């Protein structure tokens, strides 16, 4: 892992929806090449935190930096100003995101889904983008499904195409929002195998998941969140095998 400045730095991040305080001062750094898994019960703020990183949700206070650039804001003199939508879209180009429910375009083939952003948003050469997309599909074991539509793919195959789509923009950071929770149990393994391959390849990843096995085998760090705060943050062996907080122990006991 790199010793340079963090790829992600969240500083005292707060987020509320009406009177519901979802994030209550999140401080997390993710270094280049680091794989960080975020565990916690439903409603703990995990997914909201990811969405704030990618500016799908606007934070109320604090700051989030990706590759040293503050997301959603620009400092002019001594004041912060909201960035226009065009600038936010530019910031998002460095971040890939894999959602719980795949979000593939149903009218596009697997190949078309993967090349859509590189061509339509990044303005890449069509031939080059298609070649790179096919290589990504080969990498995830789905080259033979390039011309298949989402309805012709299993849930696991759809999620692997979604991963290839996120990789196609060559992100500096890849976010996973519970990528296996919508899958039948027998399909979870193929998606986790793809994610382990990415982790071994040195990609910077922040993964919200309930898959303890992935956290144990592939993560450099495990963060446990509850009630909108970080309760524990440490090496997988430490957090999973010897948690220091009673709430962490109570949560992990459900998986033993």
Backbone as a ProteinNet text record, in pm:
[ID]
protein_1_A
[PRIMARY]
XXXXXXXXXXXXXXXXXXXXXXXXXXXXXXXXXXXXXXXXXXXXXXXXXXXXXXXXXXXXXXXXXXXXXXXXXXXXXXXXXXXXXXXXXXXXXXXXXXXXXXXXXXXXXXXXXXXXXXXXXXXXXXXXXXXXXXXXXXXXXXXXXXXXXXXXXXXXXXXXXXXXXXXXXXXXXXXXXXXXXXXXXXXXXXXXXXXXXXXXXXXXXXXXXXXXXXXXXXXXXXXXXXXXXXXXXXXXXXXXXXXXXXXXXXXXXXXX
[TERTIARY]
83.9	0	87.2	35.8	109.2	112.5	222.9	232.2	196	150.2	112.4	-17.4	-65.5	-190.7	-304	-404.6	-514.6	-589.5	-638	-726.7	-860.4	-907	-1030.2	-997.2	-1046.9	-1035.7	-1168.3	-1236.1	-1361	-1332	-1373.8	-1341.6	-1470.5	-1505.9	-1620.9	-1746.8	-1780.4	-1892.9	-2025.5	-2116.6	-2251.7	-2353.8	-2459.7	-2568.5	-2697.8	-2800.5	-2933.3	-3035.3	-3140.7	-3259.6	-3373.7	-3405.4	-3502	-3446.8	-3522.1	-3477.5	-3393.5	-3376.8	-3301.4	-3153.9	-3070.7	-2927.3	-2862.9	-2822.4	-2772.4	-2621.6	-2546.9	-2402.3	-2371.7	-2294.3	-2274.1	-2126	-2053.6	-1912.5	-1821.6	-1822.7	-1743.6	-1605.1	-1503.6	-1363.8	-1304.2	-1275.9	-1218.5	-1119.4	-1001.7	-905.7	-886.6	-872.2	-843.6	-723	-617.7	-494.5	-500.1	-410.4	-402.7	-373.6	-451.6	-433.4	-493.4	-559.1	-615.3	-758.1	-792.5	-928.1	-985.5	-1089.7	-1152.8	-1297	-1333.2	-1471.6	-1541.1	-1666.8	-1746.9	-1861.5	-1863	-1967	-2057.7	-2175.9	-2266.2	-2409.6	-2498.2	-2639	-2707.4	-2823	-2903	-2935.5	-2928	-2956.9	-2839.9	-2720.1	-2603.5	-2537.7	-2579.1	-2524.2	-2421.3	-2397.8	-2292.9	-2317	-2433.6	-2463.3	-2472.4	-2527.4	-2534	-2394.5	-2300.6	-2163.5	-2104.7	-2125.4	-2076.1	-2137.8	-2266.8	-2336.2	-2288	-2246	-2188.9	-2052	-1972.9	-1842.9	-1861.9	-1959.8	-1983.8	-2077.3	-2112.3	-2197.1	-2337.2	-2381	-2520.6	-2607.6	-2544.9	-2608.7	-2516.7	-2574.3	-2496	-2480.4	-2357.9	-2335.3	-2380.7	-2410.3	-2452.1	-2333.8	-2230.2	-2109.6	-1994.6	-1873.7	-1754.9	-1703.2	-1619.1	-1561.1	-1521	-1530.9	-1483.8	-1389.2	-1270	-1170.2	-1144.1	-1136.5	-1096.9	-979.1	-868.3	-744.9	-707.1	-729.2	-689.9	-785.8	-893.8	-989.8	-1117.5	-1162.7	-1284	-1404.8	-1484.2	-1598.4	-1713.8	-1762.8	-1883.4	-1864	-1741.7	-1718.4	-1587.1	-1577.7	-1455.7	-1426.8	-1301.3	-1261.5	-1220.1	-1289.5	-1255.4	-1229.6	-1104	-1067.4	-1082.3	-1170	-1192.6	-1331.5	-1401.5	-1537.2	-1546.9	-1632	-1660	-1785.6	-1780.3	-1894	-1929.7	-2060	-2104.9	-2057.4	-2009.6	-1972.2	-2096.9	-2094.1	-2206.6	-2213	-2328.9	-2348.4	-2242.3	-2201.1	-2101.1	-1968.5	-1930.6	-1806.2	-1818.3	-1936.7	-1958.7	-1949.9	-2006.3	-1996.4	-1851.2	-1772.3	-1629.8	-1561.5	-1594.3	-1533.9	-1570.6	-1692.6	-1737.5	-1662.3	-1598.9	-1531.8	-1416.7	-1367.1	-1256.3	-1305.5	-1438.4	-1496.3	-1589.9	-1567.5	-1661.7	-1748.4	-1873.9	-1962.9	-2044.7	-2051	-2129	-2241.6	-2365.1	-2482.5	-2537.1	-2626.4	-2689.5	-2772.9	-2843.1	-2938.7	-2892	-2762.2	-2699.4	-2714.4	-2840.8	-2866.1	-2812.8	-2815.4	-2777.9	-2891.1	-2854.5	-2955.8	-3019.4	-3149.9	-3210.5	-3214.4	-3210	-3219.2	-3082.3	-2975.7	-2840.2	-2781.8	-2697.9	-2627.1	-2522.3	-2463.4	-2356.7	-2244.5	-2203.1	-2095.8	-2135.8	-2256.2	-2302.5	-2309.1	-2349.9	-2351	-2210.9	-2112.3	-1975.1	-1913.8	-1946.4	-1883.7	-1959.3	-2078.6	-2161.7	-2090.1	-2035.4	-1971.1	-1840.1	-1751.2	-1627	-1651.2	-1752	-1779.4	-1867.2	-1979.2	-2077.3	-2038.9	-1961.8	-1926.2	-1780.5	-1692.2	-1549.6	-1498.9	-1582.8	-1544	-1433.8	-1425.7	-1321.6	-1349.2	-1242.8	-1256.8	-1339.7	-1438.7	-1532.1	-1463	-1373.1	-1305.1	-1219.7	-1145.1	-1060.5	-1143.7	-1255.6	-1341.9	-1402.5	-1442.7	-1500	-1395.5	-1273.6	-1167.4	-1139.3	-1133.8	-1108.3	-1226.8	-1348.3	-1466.4	-1467.2	-1430.4	-1423.9	-1318.1	-1207.4	-1103.8	-1155.2	-1232.7	-1292	-1390	-1470.8	-1565	-1490.6	-1379.3	-1297.3	-1241.3	-1200.2	-1140.2	-1238.1	-1366.9	-1466.6	-1535.7	-1484.9	-1536.5	-1667.5	-1697.6	-1826.5	-1812.6	-1699.7	-1681.7	-1787.7	-1830.5	-1930.1	-2069.1	-2086	-2214.8	-2217	-2119	-2106.7	-2232.2	-2299.4	-2416.7	-2548.2	-2540.4	-2661.1	-2716.3	-2848.4	-2914	-2927.2	-2941	-2950.1	-3052.9	-3168.1	-3272.8	-3227.5	-3123	-3071.3	-2958.2	-2925.3	-2815.3	-2868.2	-2795.5	-2829.4	-2795.7	-2843.9	-2812.4	-2663.3	-2594.3	-2449.5	-2378.3	-2423.9	-2364.3	-2392	-2513.7	-2544.9	-2455	-2431.6	-2347.8	-2203.7	-2156.2	-2019.9	-2008.3	-2114	-2115	-2113.6	-2186.8	-2187.8	-2048.5	-1975.7	-1838.3	-1750.6	-1765.5	-1689.5	-1722.9	-1849.6	-1891.1	-1822.8	-1815.9	-1750	-1600.2	-1539.6	-1396.3	-1364.5	-1462.7	-1438.6	-1396	-1431	-1392.7	-1253.4	-1188.1	-1054	-1049.7	-1131.5	-1145.2	-1023	-1002.6	-901.7	-955.8	-1086.9	-1154.2	-1277.8	-1299	-1417.8	-1498.3	-1624.6	-1715.5	-1812.5	-1834.5	-1929.7	-2034.5	-2161.5	-2269.8	-2348.4	-2308.6	-2371.3	-2394.2	-2286.6	-2299.8	-2357.4	-2363.9	-2416.6	-2550.3	-2603.1	-2721.3	-2847.4	-2850.8	-2969.2	-2959.2	-2852.7	-2827.8	-2876	-2916.8	-2941.9	-2811	-2816.1	-2692.5	-2594.9	-2645.8	-2554.9	-2481.3	-2524.3	-2460.5	-2362.6	-2360.1	-2274.9	-2128	-2090.9	-1950.3	-1882.6	-1952.4	-1889	-1859.9	-1946.3	-1923.1	-1809	-1807.4	-1699.4	-1564.9	-1562.6	-1437.7	-1385.3	-1475.5	-1434.8	-1379.3	-1444.8	-1398.9	-1263.5	-1241.2	-1111.1	-1001	-1030.3	-931.5	-895.2	-994.7	-968.8	-885	-916.9	-841.7	-695.5	-672.5	-534.7	-461.3	-537.1	-476.5	-437.5	-463.6	-418.2	-513	-638.7	-736.3	-781	-795.4	-845.2	-995	-1041.4	-1180.1	-1235.2	-1357.1	-1432.2	-1560.8	-1577.8	-1681.3	-1775.3	-1899.9	-2004.3	-2061.2	-2054.8	-2095	-2129.7	-2203.6	-2224.9	-2145.9	-2063.3	-1986.8	-1860.2	-1870.8	-1759.2	-1638.8	-1664.4	-1554.2	-1471	-1536.9	-1462.8	-1380.6	-1440.4	-1368.4	-1245.3	-1260.4	-1150.7	-1038.9	-1076.1	-977.6	-918	-993.7	-949.1	-921.7	-970.1	-958.5	-826.9	-778.8	-666.9	-716.5	-838	-897.1	-1045.9	-1098.7	-1242.1	-1289.4	-1393.5	-1456.4	-1594.7	-1626.5	-1760.3	-1832.7	-1948.6	-2030.5	-2160	-2206.1	-2336.3	-2387.9	-2514.8	-2575.2	-2511.9	-2455.3	-2398.5	-2258.2	-2191.8	-2054.5	-1967.3	-1835.9	-1740.6	-1712.8	-1746.9	-1727.8	-1588.9	-1547.5	-1413.8	-1355.5	-1223.4	-1151.9	-1015.5	-989.2	-859.9	-837.9	-733.2	-701.9	-811.6	-838.1	-945.7	-931.7	-811.8	-794.6	-831.6	-796.5	-824.3	-973.8	-1037.4	-1178.6	-1267.5	-1237.6	-1326.3	-1302.7	-1178.6	-1147.2	-1140.5	-1110.2	-1096.5	-1151.7	-1281.1	-1338.2	-1334	-1308.7	-1292.9	-1422.3	-1520.5	-1644.9	-1756.7	-1838.5	-1947	-2044	-2068.5	-2162.6	-2107.2	-1976.7	-1915	-1928	-1900.9	-1911.9	-2055	-2150.6	-2291.2	-2327.6	-2280.5	-2309.7	-2244.1	-2117.3	-2045.2	-2095.9	-2152.8	-2205.2	-2317.4	-2381.9	-2488.4	-2433.5	-2303.5	-2244	-2161.3	-2158.4	-2078.5	-2166.7
-120	0	124.7	229.3	353.5	425.9	497.5	579.7	724	753.6	889.4	928.4	1049.8	1098	1001.3	991.7	897	922.8	816.1	830.8	887.8	841	893.2	944.3	1062	1113.7	1178.3	1119.6	1174.8	1238.1	1363.5	1440	1490.6	1433.2	1478.3	1495.4	1390.4	1397.5	1374.2	1467.3	1458.2	1461.1	1381.3	1378.9	1343	1423.7	1396.1	1395.4	1318.1	1323.5	1370.5	1497.3	1554.2	1550.3	1493.7	1484.5	1359.5	1273.7	1149.7	1173.9	1172.7	1192.3	1059.1	1047.3	920.1	906.3	1012.7	1014.1	1120.8	1081.4	1170.1	1196.3	1228.8	1260.5	1147.2	1113.6	1001.9	1050.5	980.4	1005.3	874.3	868.1	747.3	789.7	728.7	744.2	609.3	612.8	492.4	521.7	443.7	464.9	400	441.5	383.2	234.1	154.9	10.9	-60.8	12.1	-48.1	-95.7	-208.6	-261.2	-250.4	-168.1	-145.1	-193.9	-284.6	-330.1	-259	-222.5	-154	-245	-285.7	-372.2	-291.8	-345.3	-281.7	-320	-302.7	-337.5	-243.8	-285.1	-198.1	-69.3	42.2	170.5	235.2	175.7	231.2	345.1	366.6	476.1	435.3	306	258.2	301.9	269.3	301.3	451.9	522.9	668.8	727.5	673.8	722.8	704.2	587.4	565.9	665.1	686.5	777.6	922.3	956	1089	1102.5	996.8	1001.5	1031.3	966.7	980.8	1097	1176.5	1294.6	1260.4	1136.8	1102.7	1156.5	1184.8	1255.9	1369.3	1480.8	1597	1597.5	1611.4	1610.9	1744	1739.7	1860.3	1939.2	1868.1	1934.2	1834.8	1888.2	1806.5	1818.2	1723.7	1727.9	1587.6	1562.6	1438	1473.7	1416	1438.4	1306.7	1313	1199.2	1243.3	1173.9	1209.5	1355.2	1400.2	1533.4	1644.6	1610.9	1710.9	1701.4	1813.2	1811.7	1790.1	1689	1651.7	1749	1802.9	1883.9	2030.3	2068.7	2206.6	2258.9	2390.8	2457.5	2573	2581.8	2689	2811	2922.1	3048.8	3150.1	3188.5	3274.4	3197.4	3244.5	3175.8	3113.5	3104.8	3050.3	2929	2834.5	2717.2	2742.4	2702.2	2717.4	2581.5	2557.1	2435.2	2435.4	2321.3	2308.4	2292.1	2340.9	2315.7	2168.2	2125.6	1983.7	1932.3	2014.7	1970.6	1937.5	2015.8	1990	1866.8	1845.2	1724.2	1600.9	1607.3	1493.8	1465.8	1571.1	1552	1481.1	1520.2	1455.3	1307	1275.1	1135.7	1046.3	1104.2	1022.1	940.3	979.9	906.4	795	782.5	686.6	590.9	461.5	361.5	314.7	280.1	234.6	116.2	14.6	-105.8	-109.3	-114.2	-103.7	-241.7	-241.3	-365.1	-430.4	-349.7	-404.1	-389.8	-392.6	-401.7	-273.1	-225.9	-101.6	-105.2	-222.4	-230.2	-175.1	-120	-74.3	-197.1	-220.5	-345.1	-356.1	-242.4	-244.3	-255.7	-269.4	-279.8	-416.2	-466.8	-591.5	-568.3	-678.4	-666.8	-578	-599.1	-518.4	-371.7	-345	-206.7	-138.4	-212.7	-156	-115	-196.7	-169.6	-51.4	-35.2	72.1	203.8	205.3	325.4	445.8	430.7	544.6	586	490.6	533.2	612.1	571.9	640.9	763.7	745	851.7	963.4	931.2	1031.7	1075.1	978.7	1009.6	1038.4	1016.1	1047.6	961.2	836.9	747.1	700.8	662.9	606.2	477.9	463.2	351.3	217	206.1	77.9	40.3	136.9	111.4	75.1	147.2	120.3	-18.9	-61.2	-195.2	-302.9	-281	-378.6	-391.9	-278	-281.6	-342.9	-316.1	-375.3	-526.6	-574.2	-719.7	-781.9	-712.2	-762.8	-769.8	-670.6	-673.4	-789.3	-812	-924.3	-1057	-1066.8	-1188.8	-1203.2	-1091.7	-1093.2	-1145.6	-1117.1	-1163.1	-1291.4	-1350.4	-1479.1	-1473.2	-1360.3	-1345.4	-1299.3	-1326.6	-1284.4	-1344.7	-1466.9	-1533.6	-1473.2	-1388.1	-1324	-1178.4	-1139.9	-1000.3	-948.2	-1032.3	-988.7	-1027.4	-1069.2	-1104.8	-981.6	-978.4	-869.9	-907.5	-809.7	-840.6	-948.2	-947.8	-1046.8	-1188.8	-1201.6	-1333.6	-1378.9	-1299.4	-1329.4	-1359.9	-1443.3	-1466	-1340.8	-1337.3	-1223.3	-1206.3	-1317.7	-1310.5	-1258.9	-1303.8	-1255.6	-1106.8	-1063.6	-921.5	-837.9	-885.2	-807.4	-804.2	-912.6	-912.2	-817	-807.1	-707.7	-566.8	-547.7	-417	-381.4	-479.4	-456.1	-416.9	-489.7	-455.1	-313.9	-276.9	-141.3	-36.9	-64.3	30.4	40.1	-71.3	-71.8	-4	2.4	53.2	199.4	275.1	416.2	433.8	322.6	323	408.5	370.9	455	448.6	555.8	555.4	489.7	482.8	429.2	353.6	235.4	157.1	135	178.1	164.6	49.9	-33.2	-143.4	-124.8	-114.9	-97.9	-227.7	-312.7	-442.7	-517.8	-548.9	-602.8	-743.1	-816	-953.2	-969.1	-863.4	-879	-910.1	-879	-907	-1040	-1115.6	-1238.7	-1361.3	-1462.5	-1592.1	-1645.3	-1720.2	-1764.3	-1836	-1916.1	-1991.9	-1904.7	-1778.8	-1688.9	-1593.1	-1590.8	-1495.9	-1524	-1651.3	-1688.7	-1635.4	-1636.6	-1591.9	-1442.5	-1365.2	-1220.8	-1193.7	-1264.1	-1244.6	-1285	-1387.5	-1428.7	-1317.1	-1253	-1141.4	-1027.4	-998.6	-891.1	-924.4	-1051.2	-1089.8	-1070.1	-1102.5	-1081.2	-933.4	-846.6	-702.6	-657.8	-710.1	-673.2	-713.2	-833	-880.1	-798.5	-735.1	-655.1	-515.5	-478.7	-350.2	-235.1	-262.8	-156.5	-103.8	27.3	86.5	63.7	-2.1	-43.3	-11.7	39.4	59.4	-19.9	-122.1	-223	-229.3	-190.4	-211.6	-351.1	-436.4	-575.4	-640.2	-751.6	-838.1	-968.5	-977	-1098.5	-1099	-1162.2	-1165.7	-1237	-1338.9	-1413.2	-1323.2	-1234.8	-1142.7	-1046.1	-994.2	-902.9	-970.5	-1096.8	-1169.8	-1200.6	-1237.6	-1289.5	-1182.4	-1077.3	-984.4	-843	-806.2	-667.1	-642.6	-520	-475	-420.6	-362.4	-308.2	-337.2	-346.7	-361.5	-244.7	-176.5	-68.7	-117.2	-103.8	-137.7	-9.1	12.4	130	89.9	177.7	158.1	293.8	318.7	443.8	567.8	555.7	671.9	709.8	623.6	651.6	528.5	550.8	441.2	390.1	263.9	203.7	141.3	69.9	9.5	18.2	26.1	34.6	-27.5	-138.3	-202.8	-316	-392.7	-506.9	-612.8	-689.6	-789.5	-885.4	-935.3	-1029.4	-966.1	-839.2	-771.9	-746.8	-689	-652.1	-775.4	-874.4	-990	-1095.8	-1108.4	-1213.1	-1163.7	-1036.3	-983	-840.7	-823.5	-687.6	-628.5	-497.7	-431	-371.5	-356.5	-290.5	-394.2	-382.7	-478.8	-481.4	-366.3	-361.8	-439.2	-431.8	-509	-657.6	-698.8	-840.5	-889.7	-808.7	-846.9	-865.6	-777.2	-786.8	-911.1	-934.3	-1045.5	-1179.8	-1185.5	-1310.8	-1366.5	-1281.7	-1327.8	-1413.7	-1401.5	-1472.4	-1592.7	-1620.2	-1732.6	-1854.1
0	0	0	-61.7	-72	61.9	86.8	207.6	178.5	58.2	21.2	91.1	59.2	117	86.5	174.4	152.9	22.5	-38.8	-153.8	-106.9	8.2	69.6	209	240.2	375.6	413.6	511.6	563.2	699.2	715.4	835	900.1	1013.7	1094.6	1009	934.1	839.9	911.5	893.1	949.6	835.8	854.1	755.7	826.4	802.3	856.5	744.9	766.9	682.4	772.2	761.1	853.7	995.5	1087.2	1227	1253.4	1151.1	1167.6	1137.9	1242.7	1226.3	1188.9	1063.8	1011.6	1030.4	1004.8	1026.9	1130.8	1233.2	1348.4	1374.8	1268.2	1284.9	1243.6	1114.2	1062.4	1023.6	1073.7	1037.8	987.7	857.5	798.6	690	688.8	580.1	511.8	379.1	301.4	214.4	230.5	156	18.8	-68.3	-202.4	-193.3	-265.4	-266.7	-147.5	-60.1	60.4	34.7	93.9	89.6	230	243.5	373.5	365.8	453.3	461	576.2	551.8	653	692.1	817.2	871.1	963.6	986	1080.5	1052.9	1149.3	1131.9	1033.7	986	900.8	976.8	904.9	966.7	1036.5	1024.5	1093.9	1017.7	892.1	813.6	710.3	695.1	604.9	460.7	407.5	267.7	245.8	342.5	331.2	321.5	398.3	392.6	252.9	192.4	56.2	-40.6	-28.8	-118.6	-100	18.9	41.1	-25.8	-22.1	-89.5	-237	-298.1	-442.2	-475.3	-373.4	-392.1	-441.9	-414.1	-438.8	-325.6	-212.9	-102.5	-61	-21.4	19.3	170.5	220.1	363.9	424.6	554.1	625.2	679.7	723.3	772.9	769.1	790	773.5	631.6	592.2	457.8	414.5	284	224.4	110.4	114.5	11	-62.1	-193.9	-275.6	-360.9	-344.1	-414	-386.5	-263.8	-222.5	-260.3	-329.9	-375.9	-293.7	-238.2	-157.6	-246.7	-210.9	-292.9	-272.3	-384.3	-381.4	-350.2	-313.4	-271.8	-329.6	-331.6	-375	-279.8	-236.1	-146.6	-228.1	-204.2	-268.6	-158.4	-147.4	-36.4	92.9	180	307.2	314.8	201.5	201.7	110.7	151.3	69.2	-13.6	-139.4	-228.8	-287.5	-303.3	-369.5	-514.6	-558.2	-698.6	-784.9	-907.4	-998.4	-1035	-1085.1	-1118.5	-1215.1	-1310.2	-1407.8	-1339.8	-1238.9	-1167.1	-1078.5	-1019.1	-939.7	-1028.3	-1147.4	-1240.3	-1275.8	-1292	-1320.9	-1204.4	-1081.4	-965.1	-959.2	-996.7	-990	-1088	-1187.5	-1288.4	-1231.7	-1115.9	-1055.3	-962.8	-948.5	-853.9	-926.9	-909.9	-958.8	-842.6	-871.6	-764.3	-811	-726.5	-752.3	-650.1	-699.6	-613.9	-577.7	-482.6	-436.9	-546.1	-626.1	-722.9	-868.1	-890.4	-1023	-1104.1	-1124.3	-1198.9	-1341.6	-1404.2	-1545.5	-1631.1	-1746.5	-1841.1	-1907.3	-1889.3	-1938.6	-2090.3	-2160.1	-2306.2	-2372.2	-2291.8	-2344.4	-2311.2	-2401.3	-2374.5	-2266.3	-2220.9	-2120.5	-2172.7	-2295.3	-2353.8	-2362.9	-2406.8	-2418.4	-2282.1	-2178.5	-2044.1	-2000.3	-2034	-1989.4	-2064.8	-2193.3	-2271.9	-2263.3	-2204.3	-2204.9	-2143.3	-2024.7	-1958	-2024.8	-2058.6	-2124.6	-2253.6	-2331.1	-2457.4	-2435.1	-2365.1	-2353.7	-2259.4	-2153.4	-2053.5	-2066.6	-2088.7	-2093.3	-2234.3	-2334.8	-2472.2	-2528.7	-2481.7	-2530	-2672.3	-2742.7	-2876.2	-2867.8	-2958.2	-2949.1	-2965	-3060.5	-3083	-2962.6	-2911.1	-2795.4	-2672.9	-2653.5	-2538.4	-2546.8	-2666	-2682.5	-2654.8	-2701	-2677	-2527.3	-2458.3	-2314.7	-2239.5	-2287.9	-2224.6	-2239.3	-2356.8	-2376.8	-2286.5	-2267.2	-2178.3	-2034.5	-1994.2	-1860.1	-1846.3	-1948.9	-1943.3	-1938.5	-2009.4	-2000.5	-1859.6	-1802.2	-1668.7	-1564.8	-1580.2	-1483.5	-1529.1	-1637.8	-1683.4	-1757.2	-1823.5	-1891.4	-2035.9	-2098.2	-2237	-2328	-2296.9	-2382.2	-2365.3	-2263.7	-2238.9	-2287.5	-2368.4	-2409.8	-2478.1	-2556.3	-2632	-2565.5	-2439.4	-2365.7	-2294.2	-2281.6	-2209.9	-2061.7	-1972	-1829.5	-1795.8	-1863.8	-1833.4	-1865.7	-1947.6	-1985.2	-1893.5	-1794.3	-1703.5	-1564	-1491	-1350.4	-1269.8	-1146.2	-1061	-1039.1	-1018.3	-999.6	-1123.4	-1240.8	-1365.5	-1385.2	-1353.4	-1365.1	-1274.1	-1151.9	-1061	-1109.4	-1169.8	-1223.1	-1342.2	-1424	-1531.4	-1471.5	-1362.6	-1296.2	-1244.7	-1196.2	-1152.4	-1271.3	-1383.9	-1504.5	-1550.6	-1542.2	-1580.8	-1492.9	-1362.7	-1272.5	-1301.8	-1339.7	-1370	-1502.7	-1592.1	-1727	-1728.6	-1625.3	-1621.5	-1559.4	-1528	-1469.2	-1342.4	-1243.7	-1124.4	-1033.8	-959.1	-854.4	-728.3	-719.1	-601	-646.4	-588.4	-620.1	-492.1	-495.4	-382.2	-408.3	-307.4	-315.9	-207.2	-246.7	-149.6	-138.2	-42.9	-19.7	-151.2	-224	-359.7	-368.8	-257.3	-262.8	-192.8	-132.2	-47.2	-126.2	-256.7	-337.3	-412	-386.1	-460.2	-383.4	-458.5	-396.4	-339.3	-229.1	-162.6	-253.9	-349.3	-434.2	-535.5	-551.3	-647	-581.6	-448.9	-377.5	-403.9	-407.1	-418.4	-542.6	-655.6	-779.8	-776.9	-712.9	-701.8	-604.6	-491.5	-395.3	-454.7	-537.3	-602.2	-692.5	-767	-851.3	-766.6	-655.3	-567.1	-504.7	-469.2	-414.2	-517.5	-643.2	-749.3	-760.9	-751.8	-758.2	-638.9	-521.2	-401.6	-414.7	-469.4	-487.3	-592.9	-683.5	-789.5	-746.3	-620.2	-568.9	-588	-624.9	-641.2	-504.3	-492.2	-368.8	-360.6	-253.3	-243.1	-104.6	-103.2	20.8	5.2	88.8	67.6	187.3	167.1	267.2	243.9	344.3	323.9	457.2	448.8	563.7	548.3	444.1	417.7	503.8	619.7	713.3	651.8	569.4	508.8	418.5	342.8	257.3	342	448.6	536.8	595.8	632.1	694.9	596.1	472.9	377.4	287.1	256.7	152.5	201	318.4	363.5	435.5	424.4	506.2	639.9	637.6	759.2	761.4	883.1	904	989.4	942.2	1017.9	1059.4	1187.4	1234.7	1271.3	1207.6	1233.9	1302.6	1389.4	1452.5	1497.5	1471.6	1515.6	1457.1	1336.3	1269.6	1311.2	1386.7	1428.5	1402.6	1395.5	1385.2	1526.3	1549.3	1681.4	1693.2	1587.6	1586	1446.2	1439.4	1312.1	1334	1264.1	1283	1185.5	1208.1	1123.2	1138.8	1031.2	1039.5	1156.6	1180.9	1291.7	1424.7	1441.6	1567.8	1585.7	1483.9	1496.9	1499.1	1413.6	1400.1	1507.9	1552.3	1649.4	1793.1	1810.7	1945.8	1952.8	1922.4	1924.1	2064	2068.9	2197.7	2249.8	2163.1	2201.9	2212.6	2314.2	2336.5	2219.2	2158.6	2045.6	1926.7	1903.4	1795.2	1822.7	1944.8	1980.5	1961.4	2002.7	1988.7	1841.7	1755.9	1612.1	1552.2	1582.6	1521.4	1569.6	1689.7	1742.5	1655.5	1578.7	1487.2	1375.5	1347.5	1233.7	1275.5	1403.7	1453.2	1474.2
[MASK]
++++++++++++++++++++++++++++++++++++++++++++++++++++++++++++++++++++++++++++++++++++++++++++++++++++++++++++++++++++++++++++++++++++++++++++++++++++++++++++++++++++++++++++++++++++++++++++++++++++++++++++++++++++++++++++++++++++++++++++++++++++++++++++++++

